[in-house]
């Protein structure tokens, strides 16, 4: 060995001496590029370094030994595999001609900083300190798989290049501290599957490129701190399936790009305190979080996601313990899929742009949001799909614009504990589907505009609203409103003057129904039940208006004459006579003490009924109407009796009865006796006439019988109805 050392160069002998003191041997030239000026004064053989590290001299008394070399060229292969190094070593700005082998080596701290190395094999390496590769230029794989590094791994500013394979392999490696890869440039795959990191994993401002492949493989990784890619660029897939990050994931201002594939894949990912993709994060490809759990806040505020025609965000069964933000300029080109997700806080989409024309832009079927959904001032090209969603608080869509060829908001069976606000400039081009939905407090469409030329603009059959439904104050709908079988605990306020299509309120149950303005389309109130109906009857349409089965307790305004309400009622029976609407109107008028108008309505009902009777039965109806107004104008019978009595008296006053009868003949009593067939005044049986007088007497008697039967029939009907 001594003979071999005699052949060592001056630099190598100098290094021997420096190792005993732990001094730095710096052969970097001043003001020149160290990679182009080599010579014996700057060259060290790898075998010498190996001997110095594995069996080198002992430190001088009172000194801490160690190898530190800067600016040298190392020739030959540096093989330290399976070695045990009791002292740290450091290479600064060195050039290695061949790879470094640290496989299964046990050592202290390792520093290979700003060096150029054609590959490092450190599989199974164990260090009691840090592994510092700051500024490293590695042109072949950097393999630290299955290693145990007690201190931090530092790759800040490193450049790792293996375009056709793995640039960094750290599979199953245990890190006792942080992993710093700030400003790192890696061409090829960066692998950390199954790694355990007690501190942070930091890729801030790094560029990790493996286009079309997996750029970062972190499946199953465990990070005790934060996973950060702030300001970084990832070209290829960033995979974190089944990973666990105890603090947060920060992708603030990052660029993730994998067109046509997954840009970020976090299936069953678990994040302790938050996942942040805000501040201008740009994602090209799918961002996947199915089955993931975020312990705190999920924020995509200001992020731009692009995967046209496919899923821009795929987060089925996602669980967020805090709030989820997709607001403040968030944009998604492609579907945003939250199917079956559970957000324990709020879901905030204020100011977002969702773009997936002709398909679903938001798929949130079965989503559970414990508090509120805020989606104000959004622009949505495509469908918002929320079948069976459950929201504990309010859903706010104020000022949002939604356009789609079919449904715009498909929310059948949604349950909202608070209110659904779609006001103040909300616009829907397509159909809003709220069938079988349940809204705990209020549905407001004030100052909203709905349009659907192909059918109802709002489909709300079996909709249940706990309090009020407002569609007034400049509300407009170009298309129908179908609220069949809707149940509203409070008011329905509808601006009918701004509705172009058919409005179906059939079988609706509400406390109050307030219709404002002249309707421009058909309105159906078939079998509807309300406590108060408030509307001017002149504002109802002339055609396509159905009142059959409508039930109410109060009409407003009540100071209108019965003739106006009758005109309204007749227009509401387009298919013929129906008795119920007349009876309902009469009952309402009678309940407020307006018996006169109630009788007018009931008389109108009989006359309307007569128009639909067979011809042979109509004369009897005419007779009852003329005689006593079908029993609702009984004093008319007294008039007829008076006229008949007066006519009889005047006629029989000039007639002489046959001799042999009563000598006390009084024409006035005789005429009255003829009109009272069931009573006798002593004239009819004792006074007799022949000829024309006899015929007149019989005629008066017949008329009295007919009039009496008509009075009896009319009064019986009236009393029975009352």
Secondary structure, DSSP 4 states (H G I P E B T S, - for coil): -HHHHTT--HHHHHHHHHHHHT-EEE-PPSSS-TTT---GGGEEEHHHHHHHHHH-PPPPTT----EEEES-EEES-EE-TT-B-SS-EEEES-EESS-EE-TT-EES-EEEES-EES-EE-TT-EESS-EE-TT-EESS-EE-TT-EESS-EE-TT-EEEEEEEEEEE-TT-EESS-EE-TT-EEEEEEE-TT-EESS-EE-TT-EEEEEEEEEEE-TT-EESS-EE-TT-EEEEEEE-TT-EESSEEE-TT-EEEEEEEEEEE-TT-EESSEEE--SS-EEEEEEE-TT-EESSEEE-TT-EEEEEEEEEEE-TT-EESS-EE--SS-EEEEEEE-TT-EESS-EE-TT-EEEEEEEEEEE-TT-EESS-EE-TT-EEEEEEE-TT-EESS-EE-TT-EEEEEEEEEE-TT-EESS-EE--SS-EEEEEEE-TT-EESSEEE-TT-EEEEEEEEEEE-TT-EESSEEEE-SS-EEEEEEE-TT-EEEEEEEEEGGGB-S-EE-TT-EEEEEEEES--SS-EE-TT-EEEEEE--GGGS-SSSEE-TT-B-SEEESTTS-HHHHHHHHHHTBTTS--HHHHHHHHHHHHHTT-HHHHHHHHHHHHHHHHTTS-HHHHHHHHHHHHHHGGGTSTHHHHHHHHHHHHHHHHHHTT--PPTTS-S---HHHHHHHHH-TTS--SSTTT----THHHHHHHHHHHHHHHHHHHHHHHHHHHHHH-
